[in-house]
Amino acid sequence: MFVRKELIKAGASLLTGRLTGLIANFIFIALLARYLSVENLGHYFLLANLVIVLGILARFGMEKAVLKLYADAINSSIPTLNITKAVTLILSLSALITSLLFYLFKASIFNTIFGVPELVQYFFYVILWFVLTALQLILAEVLRARKCFFKASIIKGTLSNILNLIAALILLSVASSSNLDLVLNIVICNLLLSLVVATIWLNNWTRRKSDMSGSVSEVEWRQQVRALLLFSTPLLLNQLTLFITSQSDIWIVTAFYGTESTALYGASVKIALLTGLALAIANGVLPPYISEYRIKGDTRGLERLLKAVSTIVAIPALIFIILLMIFPSWALSLIYGEPYSKSYPILQILLLGQLINVLVGSCGFVLVMFGYSKALMIYSLIGGGLAVSLALTFAYFDMGLNYIAWSFTIGVGLQQILMLYLCKKLTNISTSINIFKTLKYVREF
């Protein structure tokens, strides 16, 4: 019962932070749709999408590894200095290598692949953006492992999103013409401010928990580097696969249909992802508790907890999905403006993939926290490979944006179902929702 009360408190804190940040980001994008031209908004979506994949490479798949290792160390009262040193070394090297590779191939990426040579001038913005984002996510996961859930949600994007929104409101009130350079400067400056706050919070925690930062030998540190690399490498491949399944549709749309289509498609993607907020909140809270139950060996207690959380958080998501399926054109027009309402079929198709995501629960996080990152990677490759293969085929035959959306809905659906199966097979834990026991779960909480 204590864990459930602690979870509710943590969930409420995380909900407050994440919901505030999500609303701020949503309004920020809606303001950009009115400030920038449709083509420039497409450019922004493409750059933001590029930042995501480059950030994955720069982090070397470490954020979930950091979450697991820090949570396990804290729950076992083991000093964390060796983890911090290993993370710093790997992050520095991977960010440097990723930046160098992007600089060398920037012309090919923007000219040959996407056909937008005018975006080459923004390569320095992109480098700063993905490096700062990578560091931001790593620090947020360290805070989350320490059960500082509200602070973790603030650092993971809420603070920078709020600052972006404030800047955008000021921008709209004084600017007479659109300027993508100014928007990118705002985003990067606000990321820097967020990182300053994160550093202060982590230093304060370390001073209070001095026993968790004890010194370690050179041998122990080298062992930690090897352990982190072995654990994070499959996660890197898994995250790249997840990106392919859930995000590379933007790349394909840009390459085959142009940046105006990217803006229309990206607008639907942003709304569809909003439906996973409740599950994202749960996933933000659960990992340290999964680690705690695993160390105790209480598998059945963990399954009851996971199914209860999955079922409860699915209710608002299902209501939201149904409403958006009924009124997709109205939602797009209200948020982005009338030019975007015509992309409503894309939104409806993408919502089906999000529906499956909500129904299966937090199976991916269970696999990570139990150490099955390699198996997770293999199953993710299957879903990602199918999504991209279908999308490229449909795009080659110029079948339209709706078919691109169907490709990734099928890929996401297959990936989630396979992860649910894998979770049950390897851990004997099922995370899927159980609507029939909703009242029981509510009473328990």
Buried (B, 14 or more C-beta within 10 A) or exposed (E): EEBBEBBEEBBBBBBBBBBBBBBBBBBBBBBBBEBBBBBBBBBBBBBBBBBBBBBBBBBBBBBBBBBBBBBBBBBEEBBBBBBBBBBEBBBEEBBEEBBEEBEEEBEEBBBEEBEBEEBEEBBEBBBBBBBBBBBBBBBBBBBBBBBBBBBBBBBBBBBBBBBBBBBBEEBEEEEEEBBBEEBBBBBBBBBEEBBEBBEEBBEEBBEEEEEBBEEBEEEBBEBBBEBBBEBBBBBBBBBBBBBBBBBBBBBBBBBBBBBBBBBBBBBBBBBBBBBBBBBBBBBBBBBBBBBBBBEEEBBEEBBBBBBBBBBBBBBBBBEBBEEBBEEBBEBBBEBBBEBBBEBBBBBBBBBBBBBBBBBBBBBBBBBBBBBBBBBBBBBBBBBBBBBBEBBBEBBEEEBBBBBBBBBBBBBBBBBBBBBBBBBBEBBEBBBBBBEEBBEEBEEEB
